[in-house]
Amino acid sequence: MPMYDPSHPGEIIRHEFIEYLDMTVAEAAERLDMDTRQLTAIIECREPITLNVARRLSLVVGSTTDMWLRLQSGYDNAPARKQKRRI
């Protein structure tokens, strides 16, 4: 069954990585070797997970690059699935 209202991957990063490990965004950005502003934009759901970010997350969090890209794709495609249901 498809997920119709998926969370932005940034919410998952915020809750399951940053908050769970009781880190600041700056600490998480340092661990991910990212700019703090970029990570902030992602966890505020203003920017997508790119291939580069997905690779960094997979190395630090212990997940796969593909998982993060699938989460982003599911989030990006949710409006189209909703519109299709209305037709």
URSULJO-V554864 format. One record per pair of residues at least 12 apart in sequence whose C-alpha atoms are under 10 Angstrom apart, sorted by sequence separation. I is the first residue (numbers start at 0). J is the second residue. If there is no record, write none. Layout:
# URSULJO-V554864
I_J ; I_J
This chain:
# URSULJO-V554864
23_35 ; 24_36 ; 52_64 ; 53_65 ; 25_38 ; 51_64 ; 53_66 ; 54_67 ; 13_27 ; 24_38 ; 25_39 ; 38_52 ; 50_64 ; 53_67 ; 54_68 ; 12_27 ; 24_39 ; 37_52 ; 49_64 ; 50_65 ; 52_67 ; 53_68 ; 52_68 ; 53_69 ; 50_67 ; 24_42 ; 33_51 ; 49_67 ; 50_68 ; 53_71 ; 33_52 ; 48_67 ; 49_68 ; 32_52 ; 48_68 ; 31_52 ; 47_68 ; 48_69 ; 33_55 ; 48_70 ; 49_71 ; 31_54 ; 32_55 ; 48_71 ; 31_55 ; 32_56 ; 47_71 ; 48_72 ; 13_38 ; 17_42 ; 30_55 ; 31_56 ; 47_72 ; 12_38 ; 13_39 ; 30_56 ; 31_57 ; 31_58 ; 32_59 ; 47_74 ; 13_41 ; 14_42 ; 31_59 ; 47_75 ; 9_38 ; 12_41 ; 13_42 ; 30_59 ; 31_60 ; 9_39 ; 12_42 ; 13_43 ; 30_60 ; 9_40 ; 10_41 ; 11_42 ; 9_41 ; 10_42 ; 27_59 ; 8_41 ; 9_42 ; 10_43 ; 7_41 ; 8_42 ; 9_43 ; 10_44 ; 7_42 ; 8_43 ; 9_44 ; 7_43 ; 8_44 ; 9_45 ; 7_44 ; 9_46 ; 6_44 ; 7_45 ; 8_46 ; 9_47 ; 7_46 ; 8_47 ; 9_48 ; 7_47 ; 8_48 ; 16_56 ; 7_48 ; 16_59 ; 12_56 ; 16_60 ; 15_60 ; 12_60 ; 12_67 ; 11_67 ; 9_67 ; 8_67 ; 11_70 ; 8_68 ; 8_69 ; 9_70 ; 8_70 ; 9_71 ; 7_70 ; 8_71 ; 6_70 ; 7_71 ; 8_72 ; 5_70 ; 6_71 ; 7_72 ; 8_73 ; 5_71 ; 7_73 ; 8_74 ; 5_72 ; 6_73 ; 7_74 ; 5_73 ; 6_74 ; 7_75 ; 4_73 ; 5_74 ; 6_75 ; 3_73 ; 4_74 ; 5_75 ; 2_73 ; 3_74 ; 5_76 ; 6_77 ; 1_73 ; 2_74 ; 4_76 ; 5_77 ; 3_76 ; 4_77 ; 3_77 ; 4_78 ; 2_77 ; 3_78 ; 1_77 ; 3_79 ; 4_80 ; 3_80 ; 4_81 ; 2_80 ; 3_81 ; 1_80
